[in-house]
Amino acid sequence: MEKNSTMVESNSNMAFWTEVRALQKETLGVPEIKIAIIDGPVDSSHHCFNGVRLVQLNTLAAPARGGAGSNHGTHVTSIILGRHGGAVPGIAPGCHGLIVPIFEQKDRLMPCRQIDLAHAINQAVNHGAHVINISGGESADPKHIDLFLKQAILHCARKNVLIVAAAGNDGCQCTHVPAAGPGVLVVGAMDSRNMPIELSNWGDAYQTRGILAPGQEITGAVPGGGISTVSGTSFATAIVSGTAGLLLSMQLKRGDKPDPHFIGRAILESARPCNPQTGSDCRKYLSGSLNITGAYSLVKKAPGPAMHRGLSENGFHGKMASVIQPAAPRMPPILSTSGLNASSIPGSNPAKEVTETGTTNGRIGPDDPAPGKTVTQGKTSKVYVISRLGFDYGSVAVRDTYKEKMEAIGLFPDSPSDLLRHLDAYSHEPQEVSNIIWTLTINDTPVYAIRPSPAFSGVIYQRLMRYLEKQIGDENHMITIAGVIAGTKRLLSGQRVPVVIPNPRLMNQWTIETLIEGLLGEAPHADNERVIFHKKEAGVRDFLYRLINDFSNMGIAPGDRVLNFAATRALEIRQVFESAVENEMRFTDIRVNQLNFQRPGSQCREVVLMFSDPKKPSRRAGRRYGFTVDVSEVIPVTIGEVRSWSVY
């Protein structure tokens, strides 16, 4: 039996769908606006995606075929991008979807690590996402956020990308990561009466950045062509992401530059507040309930740049945490494809199809498919990373092969020194060293696997062995590697990491002490010169420690590659600290700025080192030193001279 639109409305929120219809009369979304869905894999062959622009990015997750991961990702994506006039009409079907799968399906749904989520966020940003939907999370205090996830969220804040994340389905005063991180728009779920549903989380971290949206019995697609209704904050999150896509499309149609952070603030500021007189616990309402009409009104009133520059990016503290998983839905039985008609959600118009052509900077690109065409996009990423070296066997079988050979002569496969002795003994068998997975680790976490190109494999493997030898017993040894990402590799733990093909021209091992010696040379003998030298030495050491400890990163984003490159720039750093010491300045901070004007085909960033005068804080604020780096190629290059200026 078919259900008509009235029956579907009764299971959701009639007032909400009326507001959606009104906004969809203005726009169904424009393809220039990209919404990234970081979730499980999506069944893009589902009929609800006919005519929709979808790009699937290659990620660290092994593609799941069916199962809970694909169910969740397909349902969430259909809420945002389902074809207008189809069985599951989405909120913003005219926008451009970036599918970023992070959940694997084995015998059960496998949650991902926070660092994997960070990878996915950075990929979405690099592919031009305006809005990132994360219908999942880890039940954790906001202090327990992975360093790389923190940096990815801050990267979104700097790049004006709006992250919309689920509050979680624990039904308690508790928080999820990444939702609890400042700068993220948090979404809880409400029922058809605009009341918080029982399973929706709330908490102090959500109160000023959270909003309720319809999350009870939300219709969506099921892999294989089915349809179901599901409840949970995951699906409320998708509704808000779709709404943000429509509002951004309205900005673009009005001739304004899309401003995702302003849209996030407009959604929050227009929220319908809780009425305490109803006896409700207003903490569960967060900032209020979604008010599409009110948010649209704020967008129409804003004549140009946003009246509020987005959500806060400050306030991160904490250390490593574990895993991210989809917010567990409450799912009733799946309906057949005939269970709903073509106009099952109000606002559907079967006669009107989305036909706009997607463009990127005025051109059709490989990640801008024609309507109805889904492509898999694996944009090549350049890497310039500072890390330590590790090794892995990839599987129990491979480890047992080495174990059998090594234990026969009293060696142990997990000992770095014993492994090196074994590899040296088998130097006449190249496969013995190449069968090892050499890894790059940051904070004891493997983040990359190394795979040399065939032309340089012998040279690179010998370097890796010697790097590991120097690193044994000395935690200060770091290595710098530049290269490109080429696929992924599964480690013995089951973790997948990106594979880096290194450029042999830029593979170095160093310690802070050896780097300082290379930057400044040996200390002079004269007492007065030694005093000046040690001031420079202290400044450079502080600078390097800050880069390695406070700014540790994956080395993929242009700004991060610039930072890592700056750490080893002998000429520029020496000039900066010689001038700073002469002016009695003290190093305080470092920034990377994007330049408004660049030479054709370049990716130039300005490295700015900031200094203050501790003796005269009231007379002058300090001095800035800057130099330009182009990271358009695998090996960055500096451009021009070091510049300096006073800041008052």
C-alpha positions in Angstrom: 0.0 0.0 0.0 1.3 3.5 -0.9 1.7 6.2 1.7 0.7 9.7 0.7 2.5 12.9 1.7 0.1 13.6 4.5 1.0 10.3 6.2 4.7 11.1 5.9 4.1 14.5 7.4 2.4 13.1 10.4 5.6 11.1 11.2 7.8 14.2 11.0 7.2 17.9 11.5 4.6 19.6 9.3 5.7 23.1 10.1 9.3 22.3 9.3 8.4 20.8 5.9 6.3 23.9 5.2 9.4 26.1 5.8 11.5 23.8 3.6 9.0 24.1 0.7 9.1 27.9 1.0 12.9 28.0 0.8 13.0 25.4 -2.0 10.8 27.7 -4.1 13.8 30.1 -4.1 16.4 27.4 -4.7 17.0 23.7 -4.6 20.7 24.4 -4.1 23.3 25.2 -6.6 26.2 22.9 -7.7 28.8 25.5 -6.7 28.0 24.7 -3.0 29.6 21.5 -1.9 28.3 19.5 1.1 30.7 16.7 2.3 29.1 13.7 4.1 31.7 12.0 6.3 29.9 8.7 7.1 29.6 5.1 5.9 29.7 4.3 2.1 26.7 5.4 0.0 24.7 3.3 -2.4 24.9 5.9 -5.2 22.9 3.5 -7.5 19.8 4.1 -5.4 17.1 5.7 -7.6 16.8 8.6 -5.2 20.3 9.8 -6.4 19.3 9.9 -10.1 20.3 13.3 -11.4 22.3 14.2 -8.3 25.9 15.2 -8.4 27.9 12.9 -6.1 31.7 12.5 -5.9 33.1 9.7 -3.7 36.6 10.5 -2.3 39.2 7.8 -1.7 39.7 7.5 2.0 41.4 5.1 4.5 38.3 3.1 4.9 37.8 -0.1 3.0 34.6 0.2 1.0 31.7 -1.5 2.7 29.1 -3.4 0.6 25.8 -3.2 2.4 25.5 -3.6 6.2 25.1 -1.0 8.9 27.8 1.3 7.6 26.2 1.6 4.1 22.7 1.8 5.6 23.7 4.8 7.8 25.7 6.6 5.1 23.0 6.1 2.4 20.2 7.3 4.7 22.1 10.4 5.8 23.1 11.3 2.3 19.5 10.9 0.9 18.2 13.3 3.5 20.6 16.0 2.2 20.8 15.3 -1.5 17.9 13.0 -2.5 16.5 13.8 -5.9 13.8 16.4 -6.0 10.5 14.7 -7.0 11.9 11.3 -6.1 10.8 8.8 -3.4 13.2 10.4 -0.9 13.5 14.1 -1.8 16.4 15.7 -0.1 16.7 19.2 1.5 19.3 20.5 -1.0 19.4 18.2 -4.0 20.9 20.8 -6.3 24.1 21.1 -4.2 27.2 19.1 -5.0 27.8 16.1 -2.7 31.2 14.9 -1.6 31.0 11.3 -0.2 33.8 10.7 2.3 33.5 7.1 3.7 35.2 6.5 7.0 33.3 3.5 8.5 34.3 0.0 7.5 32.0 -3.0 7.5 33.4 -6.4 8.5 31.4 -8.8 10.6 30.1 -5.6 12.3 30.3 -1.9 11.8 33.9 -0.7 12.6 34.3 2.7 14.1 37.2 4.8 12.9 39.9 6.6 14.9 39.8 10.3 15.5 42.9 10.7 13.3 41.0 9.0 10.4 38.2 11.5 10.9 40.8 14.3 10.8 42.1 12.8 7.4 38.6 12.9 6.1 37.9 16.5 7.2 41.1 17.7 5.5 40.2 15.8 2.3 36.8 17.4 2.3 38.3 20.9 2.7 40.9 20.2 0.0 38.1 19.3 -2.4 36.2 22.6 -1.8 33.6 21.6 0.8 31.5 24.5 2.2 29.6 22.3 4.8 30.8 19.0 6.4 28.2 16.7 7.8 29.4 14.4 10.6 26.5 12.2 11.8 28.6 10.3 14.3 31.1 10.8 17.1 32.8 9.4 20.1 31.3 9.7 23.6 34.0 11.8 25.2 34.8 15.0 27.0 35.9 17.8 24.7 39.3 17.7 26.4 39.9 14.2 25.0 40.3 15.3 21.4 43.0 13.9 19.2 45.7 16.5 18.2 45.1 15.9 14.5 41.3 16.2 14.8 41.8 19.4 16.7 44.0 20.8 13.9 41.5 19.6 11.2 38.7 21.5 13.0 40.8 24.6 13.4 41.7 24.3 9.7 38.0 24.4 8.9 37.7 27.5 11.1 40.5 29.2 9.2 39.1 28.1 5.8 35.5 29.2 6.6 34.1 25.6 6.3 31.1 24.8 8.5 31.2 21.5 10.4 27.8 20.2 11.4 28.0 17.3 13.9 25.5 15.1 15.8 25.0 15.7 19.5 24.8 11.9 20.2 22.1 9.4 21.1 22.9 8.6 24.7 20.0 10.6 26.2 22.1 12.1 28.9 23.9 15.3 29.9 27.0 14.2 28.0 29.0 15.2 25.0 30.5 13.7 21.8 33.6 14.4 19.9 33.8 16.2 17.4 30.5 17.9 18.3 31.9 19.2 21.6 34.8 20.9 19.9 34.4 24.7 19.8 33.6 25.9 16.3 31.3 23.0 15.5 27.6 23.5 14.9 26.0 20.8 17.1 22.6 19.2 16.3 20.2 17.5 18.6 16.9 15.8 17.7 13.3 16.9 18.3 10.0 15.3 17.7 6.9 16.5 15.7 5.9 18.7 18.6 9.3 20.4 18.6 10.2 18.7 21.9 13.7 17.1 22.4 13.4 13.4 21.8 14.5 11.1 24.7 17.7 9.9 23.2 19.2 13.3 22.2 22.2 14.4 24.3 22.7 17.8 25.9 25.5 19.4 27.9 27.4 22.6 28.7 29.6 22.4 25.6 26.4 22.3 23.4 24.4 25.2 24.9 25.7 28.1 22.8 26.5 26.1 19.7 23.7 23.6 19.5 20.3 23.5 17.9 17.5 21.0 17.7 16.2 19.8 14.3 13.6 17.1 13.3 15.0 13.8 14.2 12.0 11.5 14.8 11.0 9.0 12.1 13.0 10.7 9.3 12.5 9.1 5.9 15.6 8.1 3.9 17.1 5.7 1.4 18.3 2.1 2.1 20.9 0.4 0.0 19.4 -1.7 -2.7 16.5 0.6 -3.5 14.6 0.5 -0.2 13.2 3.2 2.0 13.0 3.4 5.8 12.1 5.9 8.6 14.7 6.3 11.3 15.1 8.4 14.5 18.3 9.9 15.9 20.6 12.9 16.0 22.4 11.6 12.9 19.4 12.4 10.8 18.6 15.7 12.4 22.2 16.7 11.6 21.7 15.9 7.9 18.6 18.2 7.9 20.7 21.1 9.3 23.5 20.4 6.8 21.0 20.4 3.9 19.5 23.7 5.3 22.9 25.3 5.4 23.4 24.2 1.8 20.2 26.0 0.7 21.1 29.1 2.6 24.6 29.2 1.1 23.0 28.8 -2.3 20.8 31.7 -1.6 23.8 33.8 -0.7 25.4 32.9 -4.0 22.3 33.6 -6.0 22.1 37.0 -4.5 25.6 37.8 -5.7 27.3 37.4 -2.3 30.3 35.3 -1.6 29.1 32.1 0.2 30.0 32.4 3.9 29.5 29.1 5.8 30.4 30.5 9.2 27.8 33.2 8.9 25.2 30.7 7.9 26.0 28.7 11.0 25.7 31.8 13.1 22.4 32.7 11.4 21.0 29.3 12.1 21.9 29.6 15.8 20.7 33.2 16.2 17.4 32.6 14.6 16.6 29.5 16.7 13.2 29.3 18.4 14.0 29.4 22.2 12.7 27.0 24.8 9.6 28.2 26.7 10.2 27.4 30.4 6.5 27.8 31.1 5.9 24.5 29.4 7.7 22.8 32.2 10.4 21.5 29.8 14.0 21.1 30.8 15.4 24.0 28.6 18.9 22.6 28.8 17.8 19.8 26.4 16.8 22.5 23.8 20.4 23.6 23.5 20.2 27.1 21.8 16.7 26.4 20.5 15.0 24.6 17.6 15.7 25.1 13.9 13.9 28.1 12.4 14.5 28.0 8.7 12.3 31.1 8.0 14.2 33.1 10.6 17.7 32.0 9.3 16.6 32.9 5.8 15.5 36.3 7.0 18.9 37.0 8.4 20.6 35.9 5.2 18.4 38.3 3.2 19.1 41.2 5.6 22.9 40.8 5.4 24.0 43.0 2.5 27.5 41.7 2.2 30.1 40.2 4.5 28.8 38.3 7.5 27.7 40.4 10.5 29.2 37.7 12.6 32.5 36.0 11.6 31.5 32.5 12.3 31.8 30.2 15.3 34.6 30.3 17.8 37.7 28.4 17.0 39.4 28.8 20.4 39.4 26.8 23.6 40.9 23.4 22.6 42.7 21.5 25.2 43.4 17.8 25.6 45.2 14.8 24.4 44.8 11.7 22.3 41.5 9.8 22.2 40.2 6.7 20.5 37.4 6.2 18.0 34.5 7.8 16.1 31.4 5.9 15.1 27.9 6.7 13.7 25.4 7.9 16.2 23.3 4.8 16.7 19.9 5.2 15.1 16.6 3.7 16.2 15.5 2.0 13.0 12.0 0.4 12.3 11.6 -2.3 9.7 12.7 -1.3 6.2 9.9 -0.4 3.8 9.8 -1.7 0.2 10.5 0.7 -2.7 6.8 0.9 -3.4 6.1 2.0 0.2 6.2 5.7 -0.7 5.2 7.5 -3.7 7.2 10.1 -5.7 6.0 13.0 -3.7 6.2 11.4 -0.3 7.9 14.4 1.4 6.2 17.7 1.2 7.7 20.1 -1.3 8.4 17.5 -3.9 7.7 18.4 -7.5 8.1 15.5 -9.9 7.9 17.8 -13.0 10.9 19.9 -11.9 14.4 18.3 -12.3 17.7 19.7 -11.3 19.6 20.6 -14.5 22.3 23.2 -13.5 25.8 22.4 -14.6 28.5 22.3 -11.9 31.5 24.5 -12.2 34.7 25.1 -10.2 36.2 28.6 -10.8 34.4 28.8 -14.1 35.4 25.4 -15.4 34.1 21.8 -15.4 36.5 19.7 -13.4 36.9 16.0 -12.7 35.2 16.3 -9.4 32.3 18.2 -10.9 30.3 15.4 -12.5 27.3 16.0 -14.7 23.9 15.5 -13.0 23.3 11.8 -12.3 26.9 10.8 -12.7 28.8 9.5 -9.6 32.5 9.5 -9.8 35.3 8.4 -7.5 37.8 11.1 -7.0 41.3 10.5 -5.6 43.1 13.8 -5.9 46.8 13.4 -5.4 48.1 14.9 -2.2 51.6 16.2 -1.6 53.2 15.6 1.8 56.0 17.3 3.7 56.0 15.8 7.2 58.2 15.8 10.3 57.9 12.5 12.2 59.8 9.5 13.6 60.4 6.2 11.9 58.7 2.9 12.7 58.1 -0.5 11.1 55.3 -2.9 10.8 54.8 -6.4 9.4 51.3 -5.9 8.0 50.0 -9.4 8.9 50.6 -12.2 11.4 51.8 -14.4 8.6 54.5 -12.0 7.5 55.6 -11.4 11.1 55.8 -15.2 11.7 58.1 -15.5 8.7 60.6 -13.0 10.2 60.1 -14.5 13.7 61.0 -18.0 12.5 64.3 -16.7 10.9 65.2 -14.3 13.7 64.5 -16.4 16.7 66.6 -19.2 15.3 69.6 -17.0 16.0 68.3 -15.4 19.2 66.8 -12.2 17.6 63.3 -10.8 18.2 61.1 -9.4 15.4 59.7 -6.5 17.5 63.1 -5.2 18.6 64.4 -2.4 16.2 68.1 -3.3 16.9 67.5 -7.0 16.3 65.6 -6.3 13.1 68.4 -4.2 11.8 70.9 -7.0 12.6 68.7 -9.4 10.6 68.3 -7.0 7.6 72.1 -6.4 7.5 72.7 -10.1 7.5 70.3 -10.5 4.6 71.5 -7.5 2.6 72.0 -9.8 -0.4 68.2 -10.4 -0.5 66.5 -7.0 -1.2 63.0 -8.4 -0.6 63.9 -8.9 3.1 63.9 -5.2 3.7 61.1 -4.4 1.2 58.7 -6.8 2.8 58.8 -4.7 6.0 56.2 -1.8 6.1 58.2 1.2 7.1 56.0 3.8 8.9 56.1 7.4 9.8 54.8 8.0 13.4 53.7 11.1 15.2 53.1 10.9 19.0 53.7 7.1 18.7 50.8 6.9 16.2 51.6 5.5 12.7 50.3 8.1 10.2 51.9 7.0 6.9 53.5 3.9 5.3 56.6 4.4 3.0 56.8 2.9 -0.4 59.8 3.9 -2.4 59.5 4.2 -6.2 61.3 1.4 -8.0 64.1 3.6 -9.3 65.2 4.7 -5.8 64.1 1.7 -3.7 67.6 0.5 -2.8 68.8 4.0 -1.8 65.7 4.8 0.2 65.6 1.4 2.1 69.3 1.8 3.1 68.5 5.3 4.4 65.6 4.1 6.4 67.7 1.4 8.0 70.3 3.9 9.0 67.6 6.4 10.2 66.2 3.6 12.5 69.7 2.8 13.7 70.3 6.4 14.8 66.8 6.6 16.4 67.3 3.6 18.7 67.7 4.9 22.2 67.4 8.5 21.2 63.9 10.0 21.2 65.2 13.3 19.9 65.8 12.0 16.4 63.3 13.3 13.8 63.0 12.7 10.1 61.7 15.0 7.4 60.2 13.4 4.2 58.6 15.0 1.2 56.5 13.0 -1.3 53.1 12.2 -2.7 50.3 10.0 -1.3 49.5 6.8 -3.4 46.8 4.6 -1.8 46.7 3.1 1.6 48.2 0.2 3.5 46.8 -2.0 6.2 49.0 -2.5 9.3 49.2 -5.5 11.6 46.7 -3.8 14.0 44.1 -3.6 11.2 44.7 0.2 10.9 44.9 1.7 7.5 47.3 4.5 6.8 48.1 6.5 3.6 51.1 5.4 1.6 53.8 8.0 0.8 56.2 7.7 -2.1 59.1 9.8 -0.9 61.3 12.1 -3.0 64.9 11.0 -2.2 66.1 14.6 -2.6 64.3 15.5 0.6 64.8 12.8 3.2 66.7 14.0 6.2 67.2 12.9 9.8 68.1 15.4 12.5 67.7 16.4 16.1 67.0 19.9 17.4 70.6 20.2 18.6 72.1 19.2 15.2 69.6 21.4 13.4 70.6 24.4 15.6 74.2 23.7 14.9 73.5 23.7 11.2 71.5 26.9 11.5 73.9 28.9 13.7 77.2 27.1 13.4 79.6 26.6 16.4 79.5 28.9 19.4 82.2 31.6 19.2 85.1 31.8 21.8 84.8 35.5 22.8 82.6 36.0 25.8 80.6 38.9 24.4 79.9 37.0 21.2 78.9 33.9 23.1 76.3 35.8 25.0 74.7 36.9 21.7 75.0 33.4 20.3 73.3 31.8 23.2 70.4 34.3 22.9 70.0 33.3 19.3 70.3 29.6 20.2 67.6 29.9 22.9 65.2 31.6 20.4 65.8 29.0 17.7 65.3 26.2 20.2 62.1 27.7 21.4 60.9 28.1 17.8 61.7 24.5 16.9 60.1 23.1 20.0 57.0 25.0 19.2 56.9 23.7 15.7 57.4 20.1 16.7 55.2 20.0 19.8 52.5 22.6 19.4 52.2 22.6 15.6 52.7 18.9 14.9 50.7 18.0 11.8 50.1 15.6 8.9 52.0 17.8 6.5 49.3 17.7 3.7 47.5 21.1 3.9 49.6 23.8 2.2 49.9 25.8 5.5 51.1 22.7 7.3 53.7 21.9 4.6 54.9 25.4 4.9 55.3 25.1 8.7 57.3 21.9 8.4 59.5 23.3 5.6 60.1 26.5 7.7 61.6 24.3 10.5 64.7 23.5 8.4 65.2 26.7 6.5 68.7 27.6 7.6 69.2 30.9 5.8 65.9 32.5 6.6 65.7 31.3 10.2 69.3 32.5 10.9 68.6 35.9 9.4 65.4 36.3 11.5 67.0 35.4 14.8 70.1 37.4 14.2 68.0 40.5 13.6 65.6 39.7 16.5 68.5 39.3 19.0 70.1 42.6 17.7 66.7 44.3 18.4 66.4 42.6 21.8 63.3 40.8 20.8 61.9 37.5 22.1 60.1 34.9 19.9 56.4 34.6 20.8 54.5 32.9 18.0 54.4 31.8 14.3 51.7 32.0 11.7 51.2 31.1 8.1 49.2 33.5 6.0 47.7 32.9 2.5 48.7 35.6 0.0 46.1 37.5 -2.0 48.4 37.8 -5.0 50.5 34.9 -6.3 52.4 34.0 -9.4 50.5 31.8 -11.9 50.3 28.1 -10.9 51.8 28.7 -7.4 50.6 28.0 -3.9 52.4 30.6 -1.9 52.1 31.2 1.8 53.8 33.7 4.0 55.6 32.4 7.1 55.4 35.1 9.9 57.5 34.8 13.0 56.3 37.2 15.8 58.6 38.7 18.4 57.9 41.0 21.4 60.1 43.3 23.4 60.0 42.2 27.1 61.5 45.4 28.3 59.2 47.9 26.6 55.8 46.3 26.3 53.9 49.6 26.6 56.0 51.4 23.9 55.8 48.9 21.1 54.0 45.6 20.6 56.8 43.9 18.8 58.3 43.0 15.4 57.3 40.6 12.7 59.6 38.7 10.2 58.2 37.1 7.1 59.3 35.1 4.2 57.3 33.5 1.3 57.2 29.8 0.5 55.7 28.2 -2.6 54.4 24.7 -2.0 52.9 24.0 -5.4 55.6 21.2 -6.0 56.6 18.3 -3.8 59.7 20.1 -2.6 58.8 23.6 -1.4 60.9 26.7 -2.4 61.4 30.1 -0.8 60.7 33.2 -2.8 62.3 36.6 -2.2 64.0 37.9 0.9 63.2 37.9 4.6 61.0 41.0 5.4 60.6 42.7 8.7 58.3 45.3 10.2 57.3 46.8 13.5 53.9 46.4 15.1 52.7 49.1 17.4 
